[in-house]
Amino acid sequence: MKLGIVGLPNVGKTTLFNALTHARAAATTYAYTSAESNRGVVAVPDERLDRLHEALETPRKVNATIDVVDIAGLAEGASRGEGLGNRFLADIRGVDAVGHVIRTFANADVAHVREKPDPRADVDLVETELVLSDLDLVERRRDKTVKAARSGDKAMQRELETVDRLIAALREGTLARAVERTAEEAPLLRELALVSDRPVLFVLNTDDEQAADDALTAHADFVAWALARGDQVVAVPARLEAELADLEPDEAGAFRAELALESGALDVFVRAAYDVLGYITFFTGDHRSSESRAWQLPRGWTAKQAAGRIHSDLEQGFIRAEVVRIEDLIELGSFAAAREHAKARTEGKEYVVQDGDVMEIRHNR
C-alpha cells in the first residue's frame, strides 16, 4: 500500500519525505525544478509492539510499514500537461491514499505560487486539476462504452448510466470519492482508478517554532472544513523534523528538550496516514520466539486473509487461528499462560480480525 505526498511546488513535500524516511532527497526553492518522485518506506510507530517485544523477550521487533512516494509538485493546468503535470498524474494514480501538504510557514527565500499561503485556495487548485484529469479519463471511457451499449450489451448500458452520472458530477467539480456508488458500480470505479477517488490526509507544514495545536487553532476554519467532509488534518514542522532526523536519536532528544520542542509530530502523521489508508494492525509473536511483529491489514479482512499477509502457504493451508488480545498477552507473557487464564480463543477462516489481535495460525502445509 502506498501513500502519495502531494501539493503545490515548494510547500515542503520533499522536506516532509526526508523527515519521514531519512532519505536526504534534494529539495529545491523554486517551482517545478523537482521532476523526479522520491520513494521510501516508513515504519509505523506502535507502543503496543514495543511493550509486546519486551514482555515476550523476543530477539527483535518488526514494525508495520507504509510505502511513501514524494510526488513532483503540481502546477495549475497539470490536467493539460502544464508544468510537471503528466509526471504528477502518472505517479498519483499509483498510490492508495494522498497526504496533501499545505504550506502555512513563512519564508521569503522559498518561492510560492501565490503571494502568501492560503490553505483553502491551494487545496482548491490541486483538487480542480485532479477532477479535470479524471473527467478527461472518464469521457474517454465513455466513448468506448457508448459503442458497446449501442450494440445492445446490457452490462455496457448499465455502465454508460454510471459513467454519465460520474461525468456530470466531475463537471460540477465534485471529487470522485464524493460520488455515491452501489455495490454493482464499485468495481468500475476501482478499475477507473480516479485520482480524486483517493482518501486524503491534509498536512499543514508549519513554522519551526509553531506547536501543532497552535497551527491547527490558527487555521481552525480550514480544519473544520476538512473534518466536515471526512478528511483528517495534522500539523508538522517539516523542516525542523528533517533536520532532527539527521541527528542521532539521543542528540535529537537532547535538542528537543533544550528548545522545549514537542515530540511526536511525525508519529501523529504516520498513524493518521495509516488510518486514512484503512489499515488495522495485528501482531504475531510468542515467548522467546524469533520476533514480535506488527502486520498491516485492511480493515474488515478475515483471519484467513491475515494468514496470507504472513505467507501464502499459511492462507492456502489455513485451519484455524488462535487469538489473544495484545493487552492480555503483554500481561501474561505467553500464549501458554493466556490459555491457562482462558484469554486465548480459537477462530475460523471467516473471523474478522480486530486491531490489536495477536494471532497464531494453525495450518496443514
N, C-alpha and C positions, 0 to 999 in steps of 0.2 A: 504494500500500500504506500502511496506517495502523497506528500503534502507539497504543493507548489507555492513558493513565496513570490507574490506578485505585487505590482504597484507601479506608479509613475516613476520616471527616471529620478535618481538621486533622493529617494525617500529613505534609503537605508536598508534596502533588501539584502545586498551583499554583506553589509556590516552585520546584520542580524544572522545571516547564514554563517559567517565566520565565528560569531559568538556561540552559536549552537554546535558547530562541527569542528572548531579549531582548525579550519582548513586554510586560513590565510589567503583566501581568494582576493584578487585585485579589485578594489573599489575605486571608482572614479568620481570626480567632482563636476563633470559636465554631462549633459544629457546625451543619450544614445551612443555612448562610447563603450559600453559593456555589451558586446554582441553575443557572447557565449553564455550558456547556462551552466551553473556550477551544481554539482551533485554530492551529497554526503549522507551519512547515517547518524541519527541522533538516538541516544539511549533515553528511554522513558523513566524518569525518577519514580521510585516507589519505595517508601519507607517500610512497607509491609515485607517486601523482598529482603531488605536489609535485616529486619528482625527475624525472618524465617531462616535466612542463611546462618545467623548467629545461633538460633535455637536448635537447628538441626546439625550444627557443627560440620557443614559441608565444606569441602576444599575451595570451592569457588561459587560465585553467584553470577547469573547472566540476566541482564535486564531485557525487557522487550525493546524494540527499536522502531523508529519511523524513518523511511527514506525521505529526504528533503531535497527539493530542486529549487535553486535560486534562478528564477526566470528573468530573461532580459527585460528591461523597462519598456512599458507600453507608451505609445505615442497616440495623440489624437489622430484619427484616420488609420489606425492599425488594421481595421477591418478591410481597408482598401490597400493594405501593404505599406502604409506610411511608416517612417522610422524603421524600427525592427519588428514591425507588426507580423510579418509572415513567420519569423522565428518564434515570436512570443506565442502566437496562436497554435503553432505546431507543438510547442512544448507544453502548453497548458492543457491541451487535450489528453496528455498522457498522465495527468495527476488525478487523484481521487477526491481531494479537498484543497481549498485555497486559503493560504494565510496572506491576507491583504494588508500590506504595510502602508501606513499613512503617516506622513511627516507632520509632526507638531513641534519639532525642535527649531530653534532659530540659529542660523549660521550663515553669515554673509559670504563666506568663502565657498559655500556649496550652492551651485545653481539650482533654481527651482523653476518649474514650468509656468508658475504664476507668481504674482508679486509677493504674496505671503501665503503661508499654509492655510488651507481651507478643507478640512477633512471631508465634509459632505460633497463639496464640489469635486474633489479628487475621486471620490467613490463614483459619483455620477458619470464622470468622464470615462473611467475604466469600464464600468458596467455597460455604458452605452456602446462601447466598442465590442464588448463581448456579445451583447444582444445582436448587434448588426452582423457580426460574424456568424452567429447561429442562424440568423434569418437567411443569410446567403446560402448556408448549408441546407437548411430545410426547404427553401424554394427550389434548390437543385434536386433534392429528393422528390419533391412534388412532381417535377417534370417527368421523372421516371415512373412514379406511381400512377399518374393520370393515364398513361398508355396502357398499363396493365388493367386499371379499373374499367376502361372503356371496352375491354375485351370481355367483360362480364365476370371477372375474377372477384368473388365476394370478399375475400380477405383483403384484396387491394382496395376495394371500395370502402371497407371499414378503415383501412389505413389512411385513405385520402381524407376521410372525415376528420381523423385525428390530426393529420398534417395541416389541414386548413385551419383548424382551431388553434393549433400551435403558431402558425404564421400570423393569425390575427392578433394573438397575444404579444408576440415579439414585435410586431409593427407598432403596438401601443407602448413599447418599452418595458414590457413585463419580463422578468427573468424566467427562464425555462423552469427553474425549480419551484416557482410560484404557480405554475400551471397544474391544476388538478388532473389526475390520471386514474383510470381504472386499472384493475389487475391485468386486464387484457391488453391495455395500452402500454403498460410499464416496459415490456421487452423492447418495444420500438424505441422508447426514449433512451433506454440503455444502449441500444445499437447506435443511435444517433450521436451519443456521447457529447452532448452540447456543453459548451464551456460555462454557460450561465446556469447549468443544472447542478453545479458543484456546491456542496456546503461551504460556508465561509467563516473564517475567524479573522476579525479585524485586529490589527496590531498598531497601537499608537506608539510611534517612535519618538520618545521624549528627550528633553534636555538631560544632560548627565546628572544634574543636581535635583531633578524633579522626582519626587516619590510617585509610585504608581497610583496610589489613591488620589493624590493631588491632581495628577494628569487626568484621571477619569472624571474627577469632580469638575475640572476646568472645561471639559468637553461633555458635560452632562447631557446636553441636548442631543449630541451625536450618539452617545451611549444609549440613551432612551430610545432613539430612532432605531438603532441596530437591534436592541433587545426586543423591540416591538415586532420586528419582522422575523425573529427567531435566530439571530446571529449572536455570537459571543464577542466580547471586546476585552483585550488585555492591554496593558501599558508596559513597555520595555525601553530602558535607556540603552539602545543597541550599541552605540559607540563605546560607552563605558564597559558594557558587558564583554564586548570584543577585546578590549584592552586587558580586562581581568582574565579573560580566557587564555591569554598568552603567558600568564604567571603560573608558578607552581601553586597548588591548592593552599598550602599554608601561607604563602606570601599573599595570595589573593584574599584570604580570610583576614589576615592582619591589616591589609589595606582597607577592606570594608569597615573593619572595626575602627580604624584610625579616623576615617571620614564619616563614621556613623551612617554608613550606607545600608539600606535594607537589602537583604539577600532573597533569592528565590524567584526573581522576575522571570528568568529563563525557565525555571521549573514550572512556574504557573503557565507560561506559554506552551510548553511541551505537553503538559497534562490537558490543557484546553484543546490543543490540536488533536490529541489522542481521542478526546471525547467527540470532537467535531467529525473525525473520521468514522465514528460509530463503533469504536472498539470497547471491549471489556478485557480484563486480564485474568487468566487462570494460571495456576502455578504447578510445578512438579518438583519433587524432592522428598527425601526421607532421611532419617537419622544416619549421618555419616555416609550418605550416598555421594556420588561423584560431584553433584552440583545442585544448587537451588536455582530454579529458572522461572522467569515470568514469560508468558506467552500471550501475544495479542490475538484476539479473536473477535470477529464481527458479532455485534450484539444479536442474540437470537439463534446462534448456531448451537448444534447439538453436541452431545458427548462424542458421538462417532466422528463428527466433523472436527472436533477438537483433537481427537486422536490423530487425524490426518495432518494437523498442523505440526505434530511432533514427528511423525514419519508415515509415509503412505502405507507401509506394511501394517501399521497398527490400525489404520482405518479399515483396510481390507479384511483383517482378521479379528476385528473388534468382537469381543464377547460381552464385556461389561466394564464399568468404571467404578472404582472405589473413590468416594469423595469425602473430604473433610474440609470444613471451613478453616481459612487460614488462621484466624484468631485462635481457634481450638488447637490447631497443630503447633502454633507458636507456644501456647501454654503447656501442652502435654509433651511435645518434643519428638514424637514419632507416630507413625501410623499404628504401630502395635499398641501404644498407650491409648490412642484415640479409639481403637476397637474395644479395649478393656473398659473405657468410660462411655461406651455407646455413642461416640461422637462421629464414627465413620458409618457411611451408608453406601449401599450398592445401587447404582443407577444403570438403566439400559441405554440403548443407542439413541432413543428419542428424547432423552433428558436434555433440557435447555440449560446450558452451562451458565452459571451466575458469576458475576465479578467477585473474585476472592475465593473461588473454589480451588482446592489443591486436589489433584487427581492422580490416581494410579490406574493405568489402563491394563486390563486383562485381555489377552489376545491369543490366537491359536497359530500364529506364524512366527 
